[in-house]
Amino acid sequence: MTETFDAAQLAALDGPSMGAGKMGAAFFSGPPDAPAAISVHGVDASRLMGATLRFTSGAAAGRQVYCTGAVGDALLSSVVSGPIFDDVLPGDEIVVDNREFLAFCHYDRHQVRPGNLATLQFTVDGRPMYPQRPPFPMTELRATTRADDHTGRFDGKMIMVHNTVDDYAWPHGAVMYERLVREHLGDATDSQYRVWFNDNAAHIPGSVFGPPMTSRLVDYFGSVEEAIRQLIEWVEADRAPAASTAFEWDEQSGRLVLPPAAAERRGVQPVVHLTVDGGQRAEVTAGTAVTLEAVGEAPAGTIVALEWDPEGSGKWAAAEDGVDGTQPSVRAKREHTFTTPGTYFPSVRATSHRDGDVAATHARIPNLARVRVVVTGR
C-alpha cells in the first residue's frame, strides 16, 4: 500500500472513475480527515471492481474489505464511515484477490427462483440447469429482485423510470412490477401507471464515471425531471403523460427488447442510430476517412442537440450545427480520419426536450449510439 486519501483528496483526483468512484467521495460520511481510499503499488485500479482487499501487515492485519470503486489509482471500499482504512499506513502489505468476485458474477445461475424473469434463462422445462446453492445474501435484497414482496397495488398515479443496463436494479424488476400492476388494475392501468425505460443508462450516471464511459452511458436525470413534471400535470390538471415505453421480455434469453423506431418505442427518450460507411463496423487503414451517419428521433418533443465523439473518448467535442429544437427527427453526416492504428468506437448523442428549448438546463433527455472502427497500419 502506498498512499491514503481523504474524501477531499479523492474528489480532487484526476483519472477515470469506476464504480462508486467520485460519487463515493461526495457521499463519504466519515470525518473529514478519515481515509476514504488507498492506492496499491503495481495494481491497475481500473480492473479491481469487486476484488477482495486483505491486509497482511501493520495495525490493520487480518482486515478484509471489498473494492467498491476507483478514481485513477485510488481504491474505495465504502462510502460510509467506519474503520475501513483506519490505521492503514503506507508500506502495509495487502493481498488483492478477485476469486470471490468472479464467483459472484455467476451466482445468478445457481440462485434460480420460480417466476423470477432474471433467472428463467437458466432453466429447461422449468428446472434449473445448474447446481443450486444456498441463497447468497444479495438475493435477499427485497427492493430489486423479489417479486413476492410487491403487490402492484397502489392508489393515485405513478411513473416508473428504469434503465436498460442497470447492473444494480436489473430491468427485469420493472417488467415484473408492470405485470403486477396490470394484474391489479387491468384496463385501468394506462389511466394510473407509466413505465419509461432509458436505453444506454446504468445505475450510476455516465457523467459520474467521466470519460471515456460517457461515450457508452448517458445520464438519466432529465428523464426523472420530466417524469416529475408530467406526474404533477397528470395529478393536478389530469393531463395524461407520454405513453409507456413499448418493450418485450425475451424469457428464453432473459433480455429486454425495445422497438428500433421512436414512434413504436414511445416513452420520452430519443432513439438514435449510427452507421459507419453504411454498416455497424468498418475496417480501414490509418489515414483513410470514414463516413459516419446518424439519425436521432424523439417520440415526444424535439431534438435540441446532436453531438459527435468520433473516437469514443467520451469528451463530445463536436456539436452538429443547425439543430434548433424545431424538428422531432434529425439526420447528419460527418467524416472522420483515424491517424493511429487501433480499435475505436465512434459515438453520437442526441438530446430531446419536450418544449424544444435548446438552452434548457433541466429535463434534457439523451440517448446515444456507437459503431466499431478497426484501423490498421498503412
N, C-alpha and C positions, 0 to 999 in steps of 0.2 A: 504494500500500500504506500502511495507516495504523497498524498495530499488530501485534506478535508476542505469542504466548502460549506459556509452557512448559506441561508436562503438568499441573502442579498448578493453574495458572490456567485451563487448558482444562476440567479436571474441575469447577471451581467455577462455570463459566459457566451462566447460565440460558438458556432458549430451546430450541426443538426440536432434536433430534439426528437426523442423517441419515447414512446410510452407516456408515462406521467410527465417526463421532461420538464419544460419550463412551467407548465401548469402546476407541477408539483412544487416548484419554488414559490408560486403565487399562493398556494393553499397550505404551505407548510405551517403548522401551528405550534412548533416548538419555540423556545426562547430565541431571540434574535441572533445570539452567538452560538447556538447549538449546531453541531454538524448535521447538515441535511444531505450531503453526498460525499463520495470519496472518488479518487482516481486510483487505478491499479496499473503499475508499470508493466508494459508489454502486452496489454489487453486492449482489443478493439471493442470499445464500449457500445458501438452501434449494433453489435451482434449478440448482446448479452441479455436481452429482454427475457425475463423469467428464470434466469440462471440462479443457482444456489451460490451464495457467498458465505464461506465458512472460515472464521478466523482461527488461526492455529498458534498464534503467539501474542504476547502483550496482555494487557488487562482484559481485553475482550475475547481471549482464547476460549474456544468452545461455543461461542455465539454463532448462530446460523440464521441468515436472513435471505430474502429473495430480491433480485433486481427488478424493480418496477418501472424503470425508465432510465434515460441518459440524456445529458446535454453535453455535446462534444465528447470529452474524455471522462466526464464525471458520471458516476453511477448513483442512482437513487434506490432506496428500498422502501420508503413510506412517505406519505405527505402529512402524517400526523406526528405529534410529539411523542417522545418515548426514547428508551435507551437503544435506538437502532445503531447509531455510530458513536455513542458516548464512550469515552475512554479509548477510542481508537486513535493511534498516533502514527505519523509517518515512520516507515520501517517495519510495522507489524506485518506478519505474513498472513496470506489469505489464499484459500483454495477456491477456484472458480469451477463449477461443475454444472453442466446443463442436462444431465441424465434425467432428473426428475421432470424438468420442463418438457423434454422430448416425450416422455411418457404421458404427461398431462395433455399434450397436443392431440393425443389419440384416445383420451379417456372416454369420449362420447361413444366410441364403438363398443365399449364394454359397460355402458350405462343405459341401455335401451329401456325406455319406459313406454308402456302401452299408450297409444294415442298421441304421443309427442311427435310432431312433424319433423323435428330436427333429427330424430334417430330412426325414422321409418326406412331410410335408405340402407340401414344396416340389418334389415330383416328380410327373410324369404318366407312367404306364406304366413307372415305374422310372427315368425320365430327368429330370435337373434342368430346371426350367422357367426358371431364371435363369442368366446367365453365371457360370461358376465361376472363382474366384480362387485364387492360391497360398494354402496354409494359413496362417491367421492364427496367431501363436504361442499364443494362448489355446486353440486346438483341440488343442494338443499336451499340455495338462494331462491326464495319464492317469488321475487319480483320479476324475474326474466324468463324462467324456463318451465314453470309448473302450471299447467292449465287448470289443475284441480283446485287451485287456490283462488280462481277468478270465476265469476258467475255471468258476466256480461250484462248484469242488471244495473241500471242507473237511471236517475231522473234528470231531466234537463237535456242539455246538448253537449256534444263532445267532438273535438277534432284531435285525432291522434297523429303525431308527426313521427315517422320512423325512418331509419336509414338502412339502405340495402346492404352495406358492407360493415355493419356494426358488429364488431367482434366481442363486445361485452353484452349487449342486449340483442341477440340474434333476431333477424327479421321474421323468423317463424312465429315469434311471440305476438307480433301484430296480426299475423294471419290467423292464429288460433283465437285471439281475442275478438277479431272481426266475426269469426264464425259463432262465437258465443253470443255476441250482440245480436246477430241475425236470428239465432235460435230464440232469443228472448223477445226481440222487437218485431221480427217478421217483416211485413210490408211497411212498417213504420220506421224501419232502420234509416232510410235516407232523410227522414224528417228530423232525426236526432243525432246522427253519427256520420263522421267522415274519417277516412284514413288517408294521409298523404305520405307517399314514400319519396325520400331524397336519394336519387341514384348517386353513386360515387361519393358517398358520405359515410364516415365511420363514427364511432362513439366519441372520439376526440376530434375536434375540428382540424382541418388541414392546416389552418393558419397557426395553430399551436405548435405543430411539428416544424413548420417553416420549410424552406427549400431543402431538398428537391421534392418533398412529399406534397407540396402544394400543386405539383403538376399531376398528381394522382387523386387527391382528395379535395373536395370542396367543403366550405363551411355551411352549416345548416341554420345559422342564426336567423337569416332572412325568412326562411320558411316558418320558423317558430313565431317570429314577429308578425308575419302575415296571418298565421293561424289565430293569434290572439286578437288581431284587428277584426278578422272576419267572424270570429266567435262572438265578439262583443256585438257586432252588427246583427248577427243571427239571433241573439238573445234579446237585444233591446229594440231592434227595428224589424225583426222577422225577415231579414234579408238573407236568403239562402247562400251559403258559401260555395266556393268552387267544388266541383264534383270530386268524389274519392278517386284516388289513383286506381286505374284498372290493373289487375295483376292475375297471374295464375301461379299456383304452387304445384311444382312437379314432384309428386310424392315418391316417384321412383328414384330421383336423384337428390331430393331434398333441396330444391333450388327455387328461388323466387324468380319469376319470369315477367318482365314488363313489356308492353307493346312498343314497337320501334318508332311509331309516329306520335306526335304530340296530341293530335285530335283523338287518337284511340287511347293513349295513356291517361290523359286528363290530369287531375291534380293541379298543382301550381308550378312545378319545376319545369324549366325548359328542357327540351330534348335536343341533343347535339350529336351530329355525325361528322366524321372526318375521314378523308381518304388521302393517300399519298400516291401520286401517279396513277390514280384511279382505283387503288386497292387498299388493303389494310397493312401491307408490308411491301417494302421496296429494298432492293439491293443495288447499290451504286458504288462507283469508285470515288475517292476523295477528289473534290473539285468539281463534281457534277451536281448541277442544280436539280432539285425535285420540286414538284408542284403539289402543294397542299390545298385541298378544297374543303371548306367547312359549311355546314348548314345548321343554324340554330332556330328552333321553333318553340314558341311559347303557347301552352294550352290556355293560359289566362294572362291578360295584359300584353305587353310588347317587349321586344328585346331592347335593352338600354346600353349594352356593351358587348363587344366581341373582341377577345384578347388572344394573342398568339404567344406560345412558348415553343419555338421551333426545335430546340434541342433538349426539351424536357428538364430544364434546370429548375423549374418552379418559380422563376422570377417574373414571368409575364411582362416582358419588356416592351411589347408592341401591341398597341390597340388599333383596331380597324377604324379608319376614318369613315365618316358618313353615317354611323349608327346613331340615330337621333331619337329613338324611342317611339317612332310613329308606326313601326311595322311589327307584326307578330312573328314574321319569319325573315331571317337574314341569311344571305349566301355570300361567301367571299373566297377569294383565291390568294395564295401567297407563294412565291418561290423562295427556296432557301438552299444555300450551298454549304455542304459539310466539308471542312478542310482537313479534319483529322479522322483517321480510321477508328471505328468503334460501333457500338450499337446504341442508337438513340430512339427516344420516344417523343416525337413532336406532339404537342398538345394544343387544343383550342378550348377556350372557355367562353360560354355565353351566359349573360346575366339578364334576367327579366324583372320587370316591375309592373305591378297592377295598373298604375297610373301613367306608365311610360315616362317617369321622371328620371332623366339621366343623371341628375345631381342628387338624387335621394341618398340618404345615408342609412336608412332603415328599410326593411322588407325587400332588400335586393336578393334575388334567388338565383344562384349559379348552378351550372352543370358543366361537365367537360367531356371531351373525347380524346383518345390517343391512338396513334399508329406506331408502327415499328419501322425504323430505317437502319439497315446494316451497311456500314461504309467500309470498304476495303481499300487497300493501298492502290496507288496509281499503277 
